[in-house]
Amino acid sequence: MGGGDLNMKKSWHTKTRANMLRVAEEKRKADEEARRIANIQKELREERQREELDVLNATVTKKSINKLDWMYNTPASHQDKPQDAEELEEYLLGKKDVKSILAQKDKEAEQPEAKWKSGLFAFSNRNANNEKDTASKAMEDPLMEIKPSLEKA
């Protein structure tokens, strides 16, 4: 008599195959999520350590940590020498070719006074940002919008 446990025929019973598979799948998902969270926490710890080392390195070497400084500097050539603003403008607009610029530089280099004229003294005020340029950069900079809200908090 008796055909076994009647509870095994119920959908809510924990020993049914479907429920056991569902529980195993949920455990697998929970383990995966825990591994993912552990990896993210590890990456965050490593990033914080790197940032702390960068700050310590910056205090020792007196270098700026801010990677956005290049945005606020005036453009310079690839050789770290100031470049004529009009010449740069013509090049960017496509009016002047690189070959003609290089040929002009070669002609200037042949002249004896070109050495001291092409030095840093010739363009000493070119890197100075004017007030209008600085104001427009401050108005368009998203970081400048964020800073006041951070200072309030």
Secondary structure, 3 states (H helix, E strand, C coil): CCCCCHHHHCCCCCCCHHHHHHHHHHHHHHHHHHHHHHHHHHHHHHHHHHHHHHHHHHHHHCCCCCCCHHHHCCCCCCCCCCCCHHHHHHHHHCCCCHHHHHHHHHHHHHCCCHHHHCCCCCCCCCCCCCHHHHHHHHHHCHHHHHHHHHHHC
